[in-house]
Amino acid sequence: MSVPTEVELPIPGTYMFDGRAAMKGYALNKMCYSFNKPENRAEFVKDEDAYCRKYGLNDEQRKAIRERNVLAMIHAGGCVYYLAKFAGIFGLTVQDIGAQQTGMTVEAFKEMLKAQGE
C-alpha cells in the first residue's frame, strides 16, 4: 500500500503528518516539546536563534519560527500538538492558527466560525 501524496489526499490542502513528516520535523517537535519547562521557554525568548540552533532546526524551520508561521511549521514537519507549546509562548490562540491555515485574517476566521454555529 502506498502513502498518498498531497495530490491524492481526500481533502484538498490537507497536509499528512506521517512517518516522513515526523522524521523531517523531529528537531522542531523536540524543541517545542522542551517548552513544557518554564526555564526552556525563558531561554528561547532570550535568544530564539541560539535556541533553534541548539536543537538543530533547519533553515525552513527557523524561518517559520521567526515569522511565527504555524502553517509553515506544519509543512516543515511540525506536529500541531507540539506546535501548540510554541504558540502558547506568544499568546497565539487556536483562532490565530486556524486563520493561518485558511489564509484568512483572524477576524474573518472568527466570523466564519460564528456563522457556522448559527
Secondary structure, DSSP 8 states (H G I E B T S, - for coil): -----GGG-SSTT-----HHHHHHTHHHHHHHHHTTSHHHHHHHHH-HHHHHHHTT--HHHHHHHHHT-HHHHHHTT--HHHHHHHHHHTT--HHHHHHHHHT--HHHHHHHHHHHT-
